Amino acid sequence: MMNKKTGHVNHLAARFSTLAVHGGEEGHPHNPLSVPIYQNAVFAFDEVADTISQFETGEGYIYSRIGNPTVDAFEKKMTLLEGGEAALAFASGMAAISAVFMTVAKPGEHLLVARSMYSGTHSLIAHQLRPMGYEVDFFDAAGTDGVRNLAKAIREKTKLVYFESPSNPQLEITDIEALARVAKERGITTAIDNTFATPYLQRPLSKGVDVVIHSATKYIGGHGDAVGGVVVGKERFIHRMRHGIRRDLGGILAPMHAWLYLRGLKTLPLRMDRHCDSAMKVARFLETHPSVDSVIYPGLASHPDHELATRQMKAFGGVVSFRLASREQCRKLCDTVQLCTLGVSLGDAATLIQHAASMFHHKESDEQCEKKGVDPLLIRLSVGLEDPEDIIDDLKQALEKSSP
């Protein structure tokens, strides 16, 4: 499986955890156990002929906006973990998402986007894509109805179907294989944001999806110390993006951040097992607490698409969403927690809690929030790596203090 002299791994034989540790890291001078950080912008040439050869063949390194050895190692590892042909890293998850939209379609063409998704993607559509001339419609992608909703919404000009599963923050589950099949029958590209699941829990490419996107800032890195994104798909598509949108707009990943992601991926399976196990315990506690109106977690039998999640996910992720009776109670709980950290993002080693209506929409009424697709009573909890009983104890005391 692994050559001890060269460090090369037989990728065909290696299982996920082995690939997470060794995959994509071979081929560096002096056989370093950890991929070096090539913290430089320019790569030197011996002769002019070398520059001509590299520009013509695309092999080797010229300038880190086009390619960098540390970043390449991260891209190779993500390719192996997602089971794709190639990958491309970006400066952020939003840079990756926007690059996919703009590579698949051009202004005047039609995009179909799942209604339940990250607010940053909503903002990209509203403030950038639509003003540029892209036609965008939303559809409800959850469960078995999602495929029927998609089929009704497809137009002749539809070029891309984009969705999340689980979605952020409502944790809706989409039938990935069925949706991809319907789109493929019409010649439409499908792209999924797989950030919440990671390739450890779910591999959409194996279910027929064309493109997988991650905000590497979250579980891929796992420690909240690097911002980045990555896209995995067919070699031809990634090549077009590398030498098109990313080259021209310049949203490249820094070598230092690529190295942090390589380090983070080595423990991804261990971390995700702990995140998922703890999230299930926290969700079960919240479901029994009298002050909690409802809990949303795909691992609970009460989730409307629990059976679908069970079929297409190895486990159910580290994010739990729940509703309280009022915005004031939500705000009080977020102000009262002591172990859980009030902050944006997710996938960190620390448990993160946020109430979007209080933090980002405090001047807007419940009705105004709902029109924007923001549930005013929903709290999102990214369950970290602390002892789950300590997380539960913290939520218990905060619920008691925040209850009417």
N, C-alpha and C positions, 0 to 999 in steps of 0.2 A: 504493500500500500504506500510506503514511504521509503525513499532512498536516503539512508542515514548520512551518506557522504554529501549529497547535493541538496537535500531537503525537499526534493521534488515529491509531490503527492500524486498518486494515481487517482485523478478526480472521478473516474468512472466507478471506482471501487469505494471511495470514501463516503461515509454517511455525514449527516448534517453537522454534527458537533465537530467532527474531524475537519471538515471543510471550513468551519468557522474559525478554527485555530490555524490551519496551514494553507488553505486554499488561496491561490493568487499571489503568494508571497515569495515564490522562487525566482531565481534568475538575477539576483543582485550580486555585485562584486564582493568577494570575500565571504560569501554565504552567511550573512548576518542572521541571527535568530529573529530579530525584530527588523522590519523594513525600515531603512534609513529615512530621515526627513530630508528630502532634496529641497532645501529652503533657498531656492534661487529662481530668478526669472529667465535667465539666458543660458543657453548651452553653446559651448564654443565648437568651432570646426577647424580641422587641420588645413583644408584646401577649399577653394571656391567650388570645386567639383563635388565636394561633400554636401554643400548646401543645395546644389542643384539636384543631386540624387535624393536627398531627404524631402525636398519640396515636391518632387515628382512622385516618389513612392509612398510618402506619408509615413515612412518608417523612421525610427530614431526620434530624437528630441531636438527642438529648435527654440521654443519659447513656451513658457509655462501656461500661457493662455490657450495654447493648442494641445499641449500634453506635458505631463510631469510624471516621473517614475513612481512617486509616492501615491499620487492620485490614481495612476493607472492600476496600482496594486489593489487599492480600494475598489475600483471599478471591476476588476477581475474577480475579486472575492464576492461582490454583490451579484455578479453574473452567475457564478456557481451556486450561490445560496438560493437565488430565485429560479434557477434552471433555465436561464435565457441564453441568448447568443452573444450579447454585448451589453455594456452599461455605460452611462455617462453621468459624471458628478457635477453638481452645481453649488453655487454659493449659499443657497437656501432652498427650502422646500417649495416656496412660491416661485423661485427662478426655474425650478424643474417643471412645475405645473404649467407656468406660462409658456415655457419652451415647447412643451408637448402640444398645447393648443395651437400655437403659431406655426409649428412644423406640420401638423396634420391638416390644418385648414387655413384658408386665406380669407381676408375680408370679403363679405358677400355670401359666404357659405354658412351652412347651418350646423350648430352644435346642440346636442341633447345632453343635459346635465341633471344629475339626480338632485332633487330638491333639498334633501337632508345632507348637508356637507359643511365643511369648515368655512367660517365667516370670511377668511382671507380670500378664498376662491370666489365667494359671492362678490367681494369687493373688486377683484380682478375683472370679473365679468361686467359689473355695473359701471366701473369707472375707466376701464381700458378697452376691453374687447368690443362692447357694444358701440362706444363712440368711434372706434376704428372701422365699424361696418360689419362686424360679425353678427349673425343672427343666432340668438340663443333662446332655447325654450327649456323649461324645467319639467321633470316628470317624477312621479312618486315611484321609487325603485325598490321599495321594501317588499320582501316575501314573494309569494307566487304571483301576486297581482302586478308586481313590478315589470315582469316580462310583457304582460298584456298592455300595460300602460306605455311601455316603450314602443311596442309594435304600432300602437295607434298614433304615436307622436312622430314617427319617422317621416321625413320628407324626401323628395327627390334630391335636394341639395344637402342632406345630412351627411357630414363627413366624420363626426366623432361622437361617441357615447362615452360619457365620463361619470364615474361614480365612486363612492367609498363604501367599504363593507369590512368591519362595522363603521358606521358613519359618526361624524363628530358634531355635536355631543350626544345626539339622540340614540346612538348605538343601534341604528337600523341595520338589518341584515339583508343583503341582496343575493338572489340566486345567481351566482357568478356564471356557472356553466350555461344555464338556460339563456341568460341575457347575452352572453358572448355568441351563442349559437344564432340567435335571432339577428344580431347585428352582422355577423359574418355572412349570413344568407343574403344580406342586402349590400355587401361590400363595404361595410362601415367599420372604421377602426374603433376598437374599445380600449379604454384606459381606466385603470383603477388606482386610487390612492390606497396603498396597503400599509400605511403607517401604523394604524392601531394593531394590526395582526402580526406584522413582520413576516418574513419568509419562513420563520420557524413554525408559526401557527397556520399559515395559509400560503399556497403557491398558485396564484391566479393564472400564470402562464400555462400551467398544466391543465387548466380548465377552459382554455381557448381564448383568454384575454390576450390582446396584442401588446399592451404596454403596461408596465407596473411602475408606480411612482412612490417614493418615500420622502418624508421629511426626516432626514437622517439625524436631525437635532434631537429627536425623541428616542425611541428604543434602540436604534442602531448605535448611537453614541452611548446613551444610557446614563450619562453623568451630568448633563446640563452644562457642558463646558465648550460646546462647538455648535455652530449653526451651519447647516448644509442640506443638500438634497441630492437625490440620485434617481435616474430613470433606467429601467432594464427592458430590453425588448429584442427585436430582430436586428441582426448586424447592419442590414441596409438602412433601416430607420435610424439607428444610433449614429451611423456614419453621416447621414444627412444632417442630423441635428448637431453633431460635433463640428462639421465644416460649414454650418449655416448659422442657425440662431445663436448657439453658444459662442462660436468664434466671433461673430459680428457684434453681439450685445455684451459679451465679455463676462457673463455671470459665472465665473469659474470658482471651484473649491480651492481653498488655500492648502498647501502641502501639510501644514501643521494640523489642520482639521482632518485631513484625510488620514493622517497617522493616528489621531485620536479615535477615528471611526474603526480603523483596523484593530486597534487595541480593544475598543468596545465590543466589536463583533466576536472576539474570542470568548467572551462570557455571555453572549446573547442567549444561548439555550438555558443556561443556569439562571440567568436573571428572569427570563420570561416564565420559566417554571415557577419561580417564587412569586412574581407579579400575579400570575394567574391564580395560584393557590390562595394567596392572601386576598385577592379581589373577590374570590368566591366566598371566603369567610366573612368579609366585610359586607358583601351584598346580602348574605343570609341574615346577618345581624340587623342591617337596616330594614330588611323586609319584615322583621318581627317587631320593630320599635313603634310604639303607638304614635309618636310625633311625626313619623315619616308617612307621607301620603302614598307614595309609590316609588318603586325601585326599578331601574332599567339596567339589566345585565344579561347578555345572551346566555350565560350559564344557568340562569334561573328558569325553572319550568314555566314561570309566569310570563316570560318574554314571549311575545307573539310569534317570533320566528326561532324559538329555541331549537326545534327539531332540525331546521335548515342549518343553523349554526353548528349543530352537532355533526351534521354530515360533511360540512366543508371546512371545518376548523379543527385543529388538533386540540386546542383549548380556547378559552373565551376572552383572553386579554386582561389587561391590568386597569382598565377604566370602568368605573361604576358611576352611573348618573342616578340622581334621586330627586324627588320633589317634596317640598314642604308646603305648609298651608298658605304662606304669605311671603311677599318680598322682604318684609321686615324681619321675619323669622330667618330667612335665608341669610340676610346680612348679619344678623346677630350671631348665627352659628359660625359664619366665616370669621367674625371678629373674636370669637370665643375659643376656637380651637388653639391648642398649645403645641402639639407635636406636628400636626398637619400644617403645611406651609401655604399661606395664601399667595398665590402667584399663577401666572399664565404658563402655558406649555404643559407637557406631560412626558411620561416615559423616563423620568428621573429616578435616581436611587431614593430620593426623598419623596414622601407623599405630598402631592400638590392639590389644592382645592381652589375652585373658583366659582363665582356666581356672576355670570355674564351681565345679567340685568342690573345688578348693583355696581359692577366695576366699569362697564363700558356704556351703559344705557341709563344712567341714573337720572337723567333729565326727562326721560320718556316714560309714558304711562304703560301699564300692562298691555293695553290695546295696541299702542304704537309698537311695542316690542314684538307682539304676536304678528303684526303686519310685516315685520322685517324677518320673521322666522325665528325669533329669539323667544324661547319659553321663559317667561319672567319668574317662574317658580322652580327652575331646574338648576341643580348644583352638579358640577362635574368633579369627580374625585379620581385622580390618578394615583392608584395605590402603589406605594413604594416598596422598598426592601426592608423596612423596619419589621420588628416582630408584629404580626397581625393583631395580636391581643392588645398591644399598646396602641395601635391605630384605632381599634374598636373602643378601648377605654377613653381615648381622647374624644371620639365622636359621641360617645355616651354622655360624657360630662358636658360637652358643648350643646347637645340636644336638650339636656335637662335645663341648662341655663337660658337657652334661647326659646324654649317652649312658652306659650302664653300662660 
